Amino acid sequence: MNLYTIGEFSGLTALSVKTLRFYHEKGLLVPTVVDQDNGYRYYDKRNLETARVIKRLRDLEFSIADIGSLIEEHDDADILDHIMR
């Protein structure tokens, strides 16, 4: 499994490190691994789709609470299809 540091993941998703930490705190985008010794966050390819969905929903001006509800209720692939109906 290929893991990305928070800095690498930030570059791949165009989300700032600060934003990624905030999304983790809110439970929207939970890293694949958090090192227990130093707190470093690591992400994998599965997190990329979730980040893409969150970014798109924020672009559409969805609130953090609404995004959280959608993520709980739907798979990443289905969220954008669901809201575009």
ChimeraX commands (.cxc) that place a marker at each C-alpha (Angstrom):
marker #1 position 0.00,0.00,0.00 radius 0.5
marker #1 position 1.39,3.37,-1.04 radius 0.5
marker #1 position 0.94,6.02,1.65 radius 0.5
marker #1 position 1.21,9.77,1.17 radius 0.5
marker #1 position 2.35,12.22,3.83 radius 0.5
marker #1 position -0.02,15.08,4.54 radius 0.5
marker #1 position 2.20,17.38,2.44 radius 0.5
marker #1 position 2.18,15.00,-0.53 radius 0.5
marker #1 position -1.57,14.49,-0.19 radius 0.5
marker #1 position -2.08,18.24,-0.04 radius 0.5
marker #1 position -0.25,18.56,-3.36 radius 0.5
marker #1 position -2.33,15.81,-4.95 radius 0.5
marker #1 position -5.67,17.22,-3.80 radius 0.5
marker #1 position -5.05,20.99,-3.87 radius 0.5
marker #1 position -6.30,21.09,-0.26 radius 0.5
marker #1 position -4.07,22.90,2.21 radius 0.5
marker #1 position -2.46,21.01,5.08 radius 0.5
marker #1 position -4.51,23.17,7.46 radius 0.5
marker #1 position -7.71,22.17,5.64 radius 0.5
marker #1 position -6.77,18.49,5.74 radius 0.5
marker #1 position -6.21,18.71,9.49 radius 0.5
marker #1 position -9.58,20.46,9.90 radius 0.5
marker #1 position -11.38,17.82,7.82 radius 0.5
marker #1 position -9.74,15.12,9.96 radius 0.5
marker #1 position -10.91,16.85,13.17 radius 0.5
marker #1 position -14.46,16.99,11.76 radius 0.5
marker #1 position -14.32,13.32,10.70 radius 0.5
marker #1 position -14.82,14.11,7.02 radius 0.5
marker #1 position -11.48,12.91,5.70 radius 0.5
marker #1 position -9.83,10.52,8.10 radius 0.5
marker #1 position -6.25,9.54,7.24 radius 0.5
marker #1 position -5.53,5.88,6.60 radius 0.5
marker #1 position -2.87,5.89,9.32 radius 0.5
marker #1 position -2.00,8.28,12.13 radius 0.5
marker #1 position 1.38,7.58,13.70 radius 0.5
marker #1 position 0.78,7.21,17.44 radius 0.5
marker #1 position 4.26,8.45,18.32 radius 0.5
marker #1 position 4.34,11.71,16.39 radius 0.5
marker #1 position 0.76,12.28,15.19 radius 0.5
marker #1 position 1.77,12.36,11.51 radius 0.5
marker #1 position -1.08,11.64,9.15 radius 0.5
marker #1 position -0.76,9.34,6.13 radius 0.5
marker #1 position -3.27,8.96,3.33 radius 0.5
marker #1 position -3.77,6.41,0.55 radius 0.5
marker #1 position -5.47,6.31,-2.85 radius 0.5
marker #1 position -8.88,5.64,-1.32 radius 0.5
marker #1 position -8.69,9.00,0.44 radius 0.5
marker #1 position -8.20,10.74,-2.91 radius 0.5
marker #1 position -11.80,10.12,-4.01 radius 0.5
marker #1 position -13.19,11.33,-0.69 radius 0.5
marker #1 position -11.06,14.47,-0.94 radius 0.5
marker #1 position -12.31,15.07,-4.49 radius 0.5
marker #1 position -15.93,14.73,-3.38 radius 0.5
marker #1 position -15.47,17.03,-0.39 radius 0.5
marker #1 position -13.71,19.65,-2.53 radius 0.5
marker #1 position -16.51,19.57,-5.10 radius 0.5
marker #1 position -19.21,19.86,-2.44 radius 0.5
marker #1 position -17.42,22.80,-0.83 radius 0.5
marker #1 position -17.19,24.43,-4.28 radius 0.5
marker #1 position -20.98,24.01,-4.44 radius 0.5
marker #1 position -21.15,25.76,-1.04 radius 0.5
marker #1 position -22.31,22.76,0.99 radius 0.5
marker #1 position -21.72,23.19,4.71 radius 0.5
marker #1 position -19.33,20.96,6.63 radius 0.5
marker #1 position -22.33,19.50,8.50 radius 0.5
marker #1 position -24.16,18.70,5.24 radius 0.5
marker #1 position -21.04,17.09,3.77 radius 0.5
marker #1 position -20.65,14.99,6.91 radius 0.5
marker #1 position -24.22,13.76,6.60 radius 0.5
marker #1 position -23.77,12.89,2.92 radius 0.5
marker #1 position -20.55,10.99,3.62 radius 0.5
marker #1 position -22.27,8.98,6.36 radius 0.5
marker #1 position -25.26,8.14,4.13 radius 0.5
marker #1 position -23.58,7.41,0.78 radius 0.5
marker #1 position -20.48,5.92,-0.81 radius 0.5
marker #1 position -18.07,8.48,-2.26 radius 0.5
marker #1 position -18.91,7.48,-5.82 radius 0.5
marker #1 position -22.63,7.94,-5.21 radius 0.5
marker #1 position -22.57,11.31,-3.44 radius 0.5
marker #1 position -22.13,13.53,-6.48 radius 0.5
marker #1 position -24.66,11.48,-8.44 radius 0.5
marker #1 position -27.12,11.79,-5.54 radius 0.5
marker #1 position -26.93,15.58,-5.27 radius 0.5
marker #1 position -27.03,16.17,-9.02 radius 0.5
marker #1 position -30.46,14.53,-9.36 radius 0.5
marker link #1:1,2 radius 0.2
marker link #1:2,3 radius 0.2
marker link #1:3,4 radius 0.2
marker link #1:4,5 radius 0.2
marker link #1:5,6 radius 0.2
marker link #1:6,7 radius 0.2
marker link #1:7,8 radius 0.2
marker link #1:8,9 radius 0.2
marker link #1:9,10 radius 0.2
marker link #1:10,11 radius 0.2
marker link #1:11,12 radius 0.2
marker link #1:12,13 radius 0.2
marker link #1:13,14 radius 0.2
marker link #1:14,15 radius 0.2
marker link #1:15,16 radius 0.2
marker link #1:16,17 radius 0.2
marker link #1:17,18 radius 0.2
marker link #1:18,19 radius 0.2
marker link #1:19,20 radius 0.2
marker link #1:20,21 radius 0.2
marker link #1:21,22 radius 0.2
marker link #1:22,23 radius 0.2
marker link #1:23,24 radius 0.2
marker link #1:24,25 radius 0.2
marker link #1:25,26 radius 0.2
marker link #1:26,27 radius 0.2
marker link #1:27,28 radius 0.2
marker link #1:28,29 radius 0.2
marker link #1:29,30 radius 0.2
marker link #1:30,31 radius 0.2
marker link #1:31,32 radius 0.2
marker link #1:32,33 radius 0.2
marker link #1:33,34 radius 0.2
marker link #1:34,35 radius 0.2
marker link #1:35,36 radius 0.2
marker link #1:36,37 radius 0.2
marker link #1:37,38 radius 0.2
marker link #1:38,39 radius 0.2
marker link #1:39,40 radius 0.2
marker link #1:40,41 radius 0.2
marker link #1:41,42 radius 0.2
marker link #1:42,43 radius 0.2
marker link #1:43,44 radius 0.2
marker link #1:44,45 radius 0.2
marker link #1:45,46 radius 0.2
marker link #1:46,47 radius 0.2
marker link #1:47,48 radius 0.2
marker link #1:48,49 radius 0.2
marker link #1:49,50 radius 0.2
marker link #1:50,51 radius 0.2
marker link #1:51,52 radius 0.2
marker link #1:52,53 radius 0.2
marker link #1:53,54 radius 0.2
marker link #1:54,55 radius 0.2
marker link #1:55,56 radius 0.2
marker link #1:56,57 radius 0.2
marker link #1:57,58 radius 0.2
marker link #1:58,59 radius 0.2
marker link #1:59,60 radius 0.2
marker link #1:60,61 radius 0.2
marker link #1:61,62 radius 0.2
marker link #1:62,63 radius 0.2
marker link #1:63,64 radius 0.2
marker link #1:64,65 radius 0.2
marker link #1:65,66 radius 0.2
marker link #1:66,67 radius 0.2
marker link #1:67,68 radius 0.2
marker link #1:68,69 radius 0.2
marker link #1:69,70 radius 0.2
marker link #1:70,71 radius 0.2
marker link #1:71,72 radius 0.2
marker link #1:72,73 radius 0.2
marker link #1:73,74 radius 0.2
marker link #1:74,75 radius 0.2
marker link #1:75,76 radius 0.2
marker link #1:76,77 radius 0.2
marker link #1:77,78 radius 0.2
marker link #1:78,79 radius 0.2
marker link #1:79,80 radius 0.2
marker link #1:80,81 radius 0.2
marker link #1:81,82 radius 0.2
marker link #1:82,83 radius 0.2
marker link #1:83,84 radius 0.2
marker link #1:84,85 radius 0.2
view
